[in-house]
Amino acid sequence: MLAKLILLAALYTTQFIPTTFFIQTVPVFMRQQNMSLDAIGLLSFLILPSALKFLWSPFIDRYRLPKLGHYRGWIICFQVLLALVTFGCAFIDIRENFNILVFCMFLAFLFSSSQDIATDALAVNLLEPRERGLGNAIQAGGNVFGGIIGGGGALILLDRIGWRYSLIIMSVIILLTLIPVLLHQEQVSNKSQKSNFFKSYFQPFINFLSRPKALPWLFVVLLYMGGEMMSGTMLRPLFVDRGLSLSDIGLMLGIVSYSVRIVSALIAGVLITHLGRLRSLALFGFAASMVTLLYIIPAIGISSLPVLYAVCITVNAAQSMAYTALLSAMMDKCEPATAATDYTFQVSVVYIGGIAASVLSGAIASATGYTFMFIISAALSLLSVLLITRVDALEK
């Protein structure tokens, strides 16, 4: 069990290092250059590969790379590509070649999301049902730890040693986290794929959508993280407007708040085992939607650092528990033979809702201010919780 958790922790950490750095650093840079909140909200389209990755997940389920295993081979391939594009970004002048940077950021999200497809499938097949609560806590915690490295540590590094060396260090870390997967011996099925390609491509989607309560469940997934992504997109520009420095933002949101998310994810993993998926989703989701309203405190002009730390710690703790419960429920919806497609399809729905919510957040904040935007984000999360009570077949 320990070897499984170390492997998954390394993989889930890696995919979030460069993408968190880009999605947190660039909005701060844009706001410091007096770019509009609408433009910052549109930056959320960079996560489009995460929303559309279900389109190529059947290829990862169906095909394997020679001599590298099945999902293990894809992980190695995409992680190396992610390291290379991160290294390349180190030599881009962010002011003179912003469009090139945006394209490279898009590639980073593409490779990260593709690595995630294979990692999720590997996790579904590795973890026994009784192990999934803790496994999903490691998944959520790994994502957050990647955020600490890429969003907190790298922001502080950026302030200290500059853009180039920060990204070079990140690319080296990405390569080093390949060590556990290189040591892992994947159990690969020898069953050949002889069915018609087009039929086999669409069949996993048809099978998933034909399950009981599939569409109501996907609607819950669509909304569940929307409120968090809406508020998170505008929080950093808000802190820039309140006069916080790059180091202040990196320490508060990228290290302290994310450290809290790791602890909360582990607590949630234990509680989910006792409470069950449905009850955990509802309880943690309700708590997350309510505490999101605390972001109104900085929105109305309060900029005391102790107060802001208290707000961010409280909100991130609740949101992390809700996120862990969602991951665990989504894994229960997967079949081993089509694990990449089943899980990725659900994750893509999460990101589709997140992109829409993030773009909407910029428009709302620009038109009505931060306060009303945070109220809308809390209401969106609360709506998903109300819908959960109508989806009564989440647990197998």
N, C-alpha and C positions, 0 to 999 in steps of 0.2 A: 504493500500500500504506500509506503514512504517513497519508494522509487517512482511510483505513478505520480504522486503529488509534486515531487521535485521536477519531473519532466513537464507536467502541465503548468506549474508555476513559471518555469523558464520560458515556455512558449507563449503563454498569455501575457507575460511581462514584456517580451520583445516587441510584439506587434503594436504596442501602445507607446513605445518610447519616441520614435520620430514623429508619429502622427499627432500625439499630444503636444509635442514641442511646437509643431507648425500651427496647430489650431489654437494654441494659447499665445504663442509669441506674435504671430502675424496680426491678430486683431489689436493687440496692445500697440504694436508698431503703427498700424493704420490709424488708430485713434490719436496717437501722439503726432501724426502727420495731419490731424484735423479732418480725416476722412469721415464720411457720414455714417450713421448707424445703419442706414439701409444697405450701404456697401458692405459693411462688416457682416450683416445678416446674410447677404448673398454668398459670403465666403463658405457658408455651410454646404454649398453645392459640391465642395471638395470631397465630402463624404459620400457622394453619389455611388462610387464603387461598392461601398458597404450596403447601400440600399438595393443595388442591382446584382449583387454577387450570386444570388440564387440562379441567375441565368446561366452561369458557367459551373455551378456546383455539380450538375449531373456528369460533366466531363471528369471531374475529380473523383466522383464515385465510380465511374466506369473504367477509367484508364489509370495506368500506373507507369512510373518511370523505371526503365530497366535497372536491375541490381540494387535499387535504393529502397525497395519496399513499395507499399501502396501510398498511404497517406504520409508516411515518413518521407518518401521521396519528394512529394509536392512541397512539404514543409521546408526541406533543405533548399529546394530550388527557389522558392519565393523569399525565403529569409536572406539568402545570399543577394538576390536582386534588391531587396529592401536596404541592405547594408550598402550596396553600390550606389544607389540613388541618393541615399543620405550623405555618403561621402562626396558625391558630385555636387550636392547643394552647398557644401562648404566653400566652394570656389565661385559661387554666384554673388555678384554685387546686388544686394537686395534693393538698393535705391535705383540703380541704373538698369537692372534687368528683372523687374518685378514680374513681368509676364512669363519669363522663362522659369522663375522660381515657382509661380503658380502651377505651371505645367509639371515641374518636377514634384511638387507637393501632391498633385493628382496621381502621379505614378507611385508615390510612396503609399498613398491610400489604397491604390489598386493592388499593390503587392502585399500590403498588410492585410487587406480584407481577404485576399486569396489564400494567404497563409492561414488565416482564421478559419476558412472553410475546412481545410485539411485537419487543423488542430481540433476543431469541434467534433469532427467525425472520429478522430483518434480517441478523444475523450469519451464519446458515447460508447465506443467499443471497449475501452479500457475499464471504465467504472461500472461496478455492479450497482444495481438499484439502491442497495443499502449504503453505498459509498457516495452517492450523488450529492447529498446535502453538503458534506465536507468538500467533495470535489468541486462543486459549484462555488463554494466559498473561496477555494483556492483560485478558481477561474476569475471571480470578481476581484479577489485580492491581488492576483497577478496583474490584471488590467490596471488596477489602481496603483500598484507599485511601479508599473511602466509609466503611469502618469506622474508619479513622484519624480522618477528619473528624468523623464522628458519634459514635464511641465513645471516642476519645482526646481530640481537640481540644475537642469539645463538653463532655466531662466536666470538663475543666480550665476551660473558659469558664464552665460552670455554677458551679464553685467560686469564680470571680472576679467574674462580672457577673450571675449569677442565671439563673433559669429562663426568664423572658420574653425577654430580649435574646438568649440563646443560641439559642432557637427562631426568633426573627425573622431572625437571621443565617443559620441553616440554610435557611430558606425562600427567602431571596435567592440563596443559592448554588445551590439547586435550579433556580431560574429561569435563572440565568446559564449553567448547563450545558446549557440548551436551544439555545444558539447554534450548536454544530456540527450538530445535527440540522435546524435551520432552514435552514442553508446547504447541506445535503445534497440532491442531486437523485436521488430513488429511481427505479429502473427498474421500472415497474409493468406487469404483464401485462394485456393487454386482453381476455383470455379470459373470457367471461361464465360465471356460475354458474347453469346452468339445471336442474341435477339436483334431484330431490326433496330437500327440506331434511333430513328425518329420516334418509334414507339417507346423505346427504352428511355428516351430523353423526357418525354411528357408523362410517362406512366407514374413516376414518383410524385409529381404534382397532383395528378388525378387521384392517386391513392390517398394522399394527405387530405385533399379537399373533400373527399367522399367520406371521411371519418365523421362520427357523430360530433356535433357542436363545433366543427372545424371553423366555419366562417365567423360565428360569434366570438370564438377564441381569438382569431386573428384580428378582429376589431378591438378587443381588449389590448392585445399586444401593440396595435397601432397607436393607441392613446396612452398606454401605461407610462412610457418614458418620455412622452412628448412634453409634459410640463417641466421635467427636469432639464431637458435639452433646450427648451425655450428660455428658462431663467438662466441657465449656465452660459448661454451665448452672449447675453447682455451684461453679465455680472462683471467681467473684466473691463469692458469699456466704461461701465459705471465707476469702477474703482479708479480708473485713469482720470475720469472727470472729478473724482473726489481728491485727487492729488497724490495718490499712492505711487510709489516708485516701482520700477520693474522688480527689484529685489523684494519689496514689500508684498507685491502680488504673488511672486514666485514662492515665497516662504509661506504665506497664508493659504493660498489655494493649491499650490503644487506640492507642498511638503506636509504641513500640519493637517490640513483638511483631508488630504489623500491618505495620510497615515491613519487618521480616524476611520476612513472608509475601509481600510484593511481589517482593523479590529472589529468594526461593525459587521463586515461580511462574515468573519469567522463566528461571531456571536449568532448571526442569522443562520449560518449553516447548522449550528447545534439546535437552535429553536425550531427550524423547519422540520427536523426529524421528529420532534415531539408534537408540533402544532399541525403538521400536514401542509401540503402545497396551497390548497384553496384558502385556508384560514390565514396562512402567512402572507399570501398575496394581498388579501383584503386588509389585514391589520397593518402591515408594513406600508402598503400603498396609501392608506388613509393617513398614517402618521407623516409620511413624506409630503403629501399634498398640503397638510396643515402647516408644517414648519416652513414650507416654502414662503409663506407670508412674512416670515421674519426678514426676508430680503427687502421689505418695504422700509426697514430701519435705515439702511444706507441710502435708499432711494429718496428719502425725505430730507437728506442732508447730513445725517449723523456720520462722522468720519473718525470717531475715537477707535484706535486700533484694538484695545481690549474688547470693546463691544462688537466690532467687526469679526474678531476671532471667535467670539462666543456664538455669533450668528452662523458663521460658516461651518464651525464644528458641529453644531446642532443639526443644521440642514443636511450636511454631507453624511452624518451618521445615519439619519433616517433614510435618505435616498439610497445609500449603499445596501441597507437591509432589504429595501424594496427590490432593488436590482438583482440581488442574490436570489430572492424568492422567484423572480421572473425567470432567471436562467434555469433554475431547478425545474420549474414547471414546463419550460420549453423542452428540456432534455427528455422528460417523460413522454413527450409526444413523438419521439423519434423511433424508427425501426433500425436495427443494426445494419441491414443490407443497404439502406439508403440514408445512412446517418448524416452524410455531408449535405444532401439535398434537404432533408426534413428540418434539420436544425438551422441551416442557412436560410431557408425560406422564411422561417419565423424571425430570425435576426434581421433579415432584409426589411421585413414589415416594420420592425422597431425603428430602423434607420429612415425608412420612408416617412413615418410619422415624425421622426426627429428633424429631418430636413425641412419638412413643411412648417413645423413649429418654430424652428430656428429662423427661417426666412420671415415668418410672420412676426417673430419677436422684434426684428429690426424695424419693420414697418409700424408696429404698434408703439414701440418706444419712441420712434421718431415723431409720430403723430400726436401721441397723448402723454408721453413721459414714461419713466421707468416704473413708477408705482402701479399704474393701471396694468402694465404689461405683466408684472409679477402676480397681480390678482388673477389675470386671465390664465397664467401658467398653473397656478394652484387649482383653479376651477377645472382645467383640462385633466389634471391628474385625478381629481376627485371624481370626475365623470367616469373614468376608467374603473375606479374602485366600485362604483355603483353597478357597473356592467358585470363585474366579476361575479357578483352574487347570482346573476342569471345564467352563468355558465357552470353547470352543476356536474360536469363529467371531466374534470381536469386530472383527477388522480386515477391511475390504473388499479 
